[in-house]
């Protein structure tokens, strides 16, 4: 009887999935694999929403306190499409690039850790029923930012699935498996919440008395997931092949020798992909395409360091009349008041020497320029500062790199909901239920704010940021832990993949090309890479396609994703035809006026 009971979960899994050959199942995927079928009004790519549904309001839950796994999946797909793609009719998706096609098939999901140990991560493979057996193909897609497993479905999924390729995603050990200290609940594999069972993420070392705090895997896993990003991607590749073996056992095994394998990723996902491209085993990739990648060479500046500079100094820039008309999200008067307060804080801390606010602003600008910031990357400083992105990055990455315990956050940083009086409050059951589907893996968002016990005064955020600056520049155990955490994430600049294509916006002010994409490519070239390396730096392109409809960006910027899709097309042609990739050329682009539909002539091409 005990043996029969032990076999029941496996029998249930096999009843829902294709036949599994247990003799060939890799040891690293022996943890539960959840297999679901998606057809009719619930497909792989849009969960049955179609392009019109993706453009519409969020799919509702029948019971807001207890949404079903299917409802959570549909909402997660909706929110992640909208988080990375400009879906406005005038944005060009569906006409100039990309497809929100109806694709039926199966999903295989699990949680795993690299075989040698490290941060665990979600893996999600999507296998279309219309898989192209004549040109067997797998797209490996580490997700962008800190998002969950569907985080890049609007980019990699929309390119891969309609052409009959399978796609496999990894959340890179980050994601939206938020843990709530008040209720003691986390997220299960199917997206539902629970206080027991096999939760995807529970912060180590938590204390029962921790009140009104929310743990994010990126900040609070004590595993520094970024150090394992390359291994996460290679494990995703193996899981994708394993998923194809399960889906089509008669044609197994699927291997790099008989399956075209292309990597496709954005932002943090692009950095993870390029990190993977440098590791043993990366030879399995036929090509990789990285858009606006976030990564750093041994001699380069890390995101944490230039984000810390930005968090401290960029708010001061707007005391200079030269920045009075800078595009932003806050009213000009509010930006100016905040600028005066920040300039005063920097002066009081001895970080600026000038006494006049305008002179202080110009001194602050020279400080960030001396740190490697280019003027094009500063053009959207008001936009990024107004969204509080820099403090968010500092608060998240400092905990991650130092492997700080949830119960002992560095510089008092914490993620909390706020009541009408400005105090921390507990989340409602309905709020918690939607976190996995609606979140981006980082605060602010979902009503969750970035706060610190050091906040206060006319410039509330400064004290905690200055604390982070002092920790980073210190010589104690915490400072060394932060430095070691950053060093563990550095790329080598020595890819093992035959074809590497990188596109990066020249106007990217969040992950500037000078610190990341361009710097990595130049480093690779200097190290004598023998494969095909192509780099395009794109005029009028910044980091966030999904925000192009905001007044600060509309009529000023072009989307990144059309170029990323074209780079994938170029890579596919090279892999399929075994022809050399022509030298990188960029046809000039122009930005249509706000509200005017994007056309091919305005967008330009990566090659004539």
Secondary structure as the mmCIF struct_conf table of DSSP 4:
data_model
#
loop_
_struct_conf.conf_type_id
_struct_conf.id
_struct_conf.beg_label_comp_id
_struct_conf.beg_label_asym_id
_struct_conf.beg_label_seq_id
_struct_conf.end_label_comp_id
_struct_conf.end_label_asym_id
_struct_conf.end_label_seq_id
HELX_RH_AL_P HELX_RH_AL_P1 UNK A 2 UNK A 16
BEND BEND1 UNK A 17 UNK A 18
HELX_RH_3T_P HELX_RH_3T_P1 UNK A 22 UNK A 24
BEND BEND2 UNK A 25 UNK A 25
HELX_RH_3T_P HELX_RH_3T_P2 UNK A 27 UNK A 29
BEND BEND3 UNK A 31 UNK A 31
STRN STRN1 UNK A 34 UNK A 38
TURN_TY1_P TURN_TY1_P1 UNK A 40 UNK A 41
BEND BEND4 UNK A 42 UNK A 42
TURN_TY1_P TURN_TY1_P2 UNK A 44 UNK A 48
HELX_RH_AL_P HELX_RH_AL_P2 UNK A 50 UNK A 55
BEND BEND5 UNK A 56 UNK A 57
HELX_LH_PP_P HELX_LH_PP_P1 UNK A 58 UNK A 61
BEND BEND6 UNK A 62 UNK A 63
TURN_TY1_P TURN_TY1_P3 UNK A 64 UNK A 65
BEND BEND7 UNK A 66 UNK A 66
HELX_RH_AL_P HELX_RH_AL_P3 UNK A 69 UNK A 84
BEND BEND8 UNK A 88 UNK A 88
HELX_RH_3T_P HELX_RH_3T_P3 UNK A 89 UNK A 91
STRN STRN2 UNK A 93 UNK A 93
TURN_TY1_P TURN_TY1_P4 UNK A 94 UNK A 96
STRN STRN3 UNK A 97 UNK A 97
STRN STRN4 UNK A 105 UNK A 113
TURN_TY1_P TURN_TY1_P5 UNK A 115 UNK A 116
STRN STRN5 UNK A 120 UNK A 128
TURN_TY1_P TURN_TY1_P6 UNK A 129 UNK A 130
BEND BEND9 UNK A 133 UNK A 133
TURN_TY1_P TURN_TY1_P7 UNK A 134 UNK A 135
STRN STRN6 UNK A 137 UNK A 142
HELX_LH_PP_P HELX_LH_PP_P2 UNK A 143 UNK A 143
BEND BEND10 UNK A 144 UNK A 144
TURN_TY1_P TURN_TY1_P8 UNK A 145 UNK A 146
TURN_TY1_P TURN_TY1_P9 UNK A 149 UNK A 152
HELX_RH_PI_P HELX_RH_PI_P1 UNK A 153 UNK A 157
HELX_RH_AL_P HELX_RH_AL_P4 UNK A 158 UNK A 160
HELX_RH_3T_P HELX_RH_3T_P4 UNK A 161 UNK A 163
TURN_TY1_P TURN_TY1_P10 UNK A 164 UNK A 164
STRN STRN7 UNK A 166 UNK A 170
TURN_TY1_P TURN_TY1_P11 UNK A 172 UNK A 173
BEND BEND11 UNK A 175 UNK A 176
STRN STRN8 UNK A 179 UNK A 180
TURN_TY1_P TURN_TY1_P12 UNK A 181 UNK A 184
STRN STRN9 UNK A 185 UNK A 185
STRN STRN10 UNK A 186 UNK A 187
TURN_TY1_P TURN_TY1_P13 UNK A 189 UNK A 190
BEND BEND12 UNK A 191 UNK A 191
STRN STRN11 UNK A 193 UNK A 194
BEND BEND13 UNK A 195 UNK A 198
BEND BEND14 UNK A 200 UNK A 200
TURN_TY1_P TURN_TY1_P14 UNK A 204 UNK A 205
TURN_TY1_P TURN_TY1_P15 UNK A 208 UNK A 209
BEND BEND15 UNK A 212 UNK A 212
STRN STRN12 UNK A 214 UNK A 215
HELX_RH_AL_P HELX_RH_AL_P5 UNK A 217 UNK A 220
BEND BEND16 UNK A 221 UNK A 223
HELX_RH_3T_P HELX_RH_3T_P5 UNK A 225 UNK A 228
HELX_RH_AL_P HELX_RH_AL_P6 UNK A 229 UNK A 247
TURN_TY1_P TURN_TY1_P16 UNK A 248 UNK A 248
HELX_RH_3T_P HELX_RH_3T_P6 UNK A 249 UNK A 251
HELX_LH_PP_P HELX_LH_PP_P3 UNK A 252 UNK A 254
TURN_TY1_P TURN_TY1_P17 UNK A 256 UNK A 258
BEND BEND17 UNK A 259 UNK A 259
STRN STRN13 UNK A 260 UNK A 266
HELX_RH_AL_P HELX_RH_AL_P7 UNK A 267 UNK A 276
TURN_TY1_P TURN_TY1_P18 UNK A 277 UNK A 278
BEND BEND18 UNK A 279 UNK A 279
TURN_TY1_P TURN_TY1_P19 UNK A 280 UNK A 281
HELX_RH_3T_P HELX_RH_3T_P7 UNK A 282 UNK A 284
BEND BEND19 UNK A 286 UNK A 286
STRN STRN14 UNK A 287 UNK A 291
BEND BEND20 UNK A 292 UNK A 292
STRN STRN15 UNK A 297 UNK A 297
TURN_TY1_P TURN_TY1_P20 UNK A 298 UNK A 299
BEND BEND21 UNK A 300 UNK A 300
HELX_RH_AL_P HELX_RH_AL_P8 UNK A 303 UNK A 313
HELX_RH_3T_P HELX_RH_3T_P8 UNK A 314 UNK A 319
BEND BEND22 UNK A 320 UNK A 320
HELX_RH_3T_P HELX_RH_3T_P9 UNK A 321 UNK A 323
TURN_TY1_P TURN_TY1_P21 UNK A 324 UNK A 325
BEND BEND23 UNK A 329 UNK A 330
HELX_RH_AL_P HELX_RH_AL_P9 UNK A 332 UNK A 348
TURN_TY1_P TURN_TY1_P22 UNK A 349 UNK A 350
BEND BEND24 UNK A 351 UNK A 351
BEND BEND25 UNK A 356 UNK A 356
HELX_RH_AL_P HELX_RH_AL_P10 UNK A 357 UNK A 370
TURN_TY1_P TURN_TY1_P23 UNK A 371 UNK A 372
HELX_RH_AL_P HELX_RH_AL_P11 UNK A 375 UNK A 378
TURN_TY1_P TURN_TY1_P24 UNK A 379 UNK A 380
HELX_RH_AL_P HELX_RH_AL_P12 UNK A 381 UNK A 386
TURN_TY1_P TURN_TY1_P25 UNK A 387 UNK A 388
HELX_RH_AL_P HELX_RH_AL_P13 UNK A 389 UNK A 402
TURN_TY1_P TURN_TY1_P26 UNK A 403 UNK A 403
HELX_RH_3T_P HELX_RH_3T_P10 UNK A 406 UNK A 408
HELX_RH_3T_P HELX_RH_3T_P11 UNK A 410 UNK A 412
STRN STRN16 UNK A 413 UNK A 418
TURN_TY1_P TURN_TY1_P27 UNK A 420 UNK A 421
BEND BEND26 UNK A 422 UNK A 422
STRN STRN17 UNK A 424 UNK A 425
HELX_LH_PP_P HELX_LH_PP_P4 UNK A 426 UNK A 428
HELX_RH_AL_P HELX_RH_AL_P14 UNK A 429 UNK A 438
BEND BEND27 UNK A 441 UNK A 444
STRN STRN18 UNK A 445 UNK A 445
TURN_TY1_P TURN_TY1_P28 UNK A 446 UNK A 447
STRN STRN19 UNK A 448 UNK A 452
TURN_TY1_P TURN_TY1_P29 UNK A 453 UNK A 454
BEND BEND28 UNK A 457 UNK A 459
TURN_TY1_P TURN_TY1_P30 UNK A 460 UNK A 461
HELX_RH_AL_P HELX_RH_AL_P15 UNK A 462 UNK A 472
TURN_TY1_P TURN_TY1_P31 UNK A 473 UNK A 473
BEND BEND29 UNK A 476 UNK A 476
HELX_RH_AL_P HELX_RH_AL_P16 UNK A 477 UNK A 487
TURN_TY1_P TURN_TY1_P32 UNK A 488 UNK A 489
STRN STRN20 UNK A 491 UNK A 491
BEND BEND30 UNK A 493 UNK A 493
BEND BEND31 UNK A 498 UNK A 498
STRN STRN21 UNK A 499 UNK A 505
TURN_TY1_P TURN_TY1_P33 UNK A 506 UNK A 507
BEND BEND32 UNK A 509 UNK A 511
TURN_TY1_P TURN_TY1_P34 UNK A 513 UNK A 516
HELX_RH_AL_P HELX_RH_AL_P17 UNK A 517 UNK A 526
TURN_TY1_P TURN_TY1_P35 UNK A 527 UNK A 528
BEND BEND33 UNK A 531 UNK A 531
STRN STRN22 UNK A 532 UNK A 538
TURN_TY1_P TURN_TY1_P36 UNK A 539 UNK A 540
STRN STRN23 UNK A 541 UNK A 541
BEND BEND34 UNK A 543 UNK A 543
HELX_RH_3T_P HELX_RH_3T_P12 UNK A 545 UNK A 547
TURN_TY1_P TURN_TY1_P37 UNK A 548 UNK A 549
BEND BEND35 UNK A 550 UNK A 550
TURN_TY1_P TURN_TY1_P38 UNK A 551 UNK A 556
STRN STRN24 UNK A 558 UNK A 558
BEND BEND36 UNK A 560 UNK A 560
HELX_RH_AL_P HELX_RH_AL_P18 UNK A 561 UNK A 577
HELX_LH_PP_P HELX_LH_PP_P5 UNK A 580 UNK A 584
HELX_LH_PP_P HELX_LH_PP_P6 UNK A 591 UNK A 593
TURN_TY1_P TURN_TY1_P39 UNK A 594 UNK A 595
BEND BEND37 UNK A 596 UNK A 596
HELX_LH_PP_P HELX_LH_PP_P7 UNK A 597 UNK A 598
HELX_RH_AL_P HELX_RH_AL_P19 UNK A 600 UNK A 603
BEND BEND38 UNK A 606 UNK A 606
#
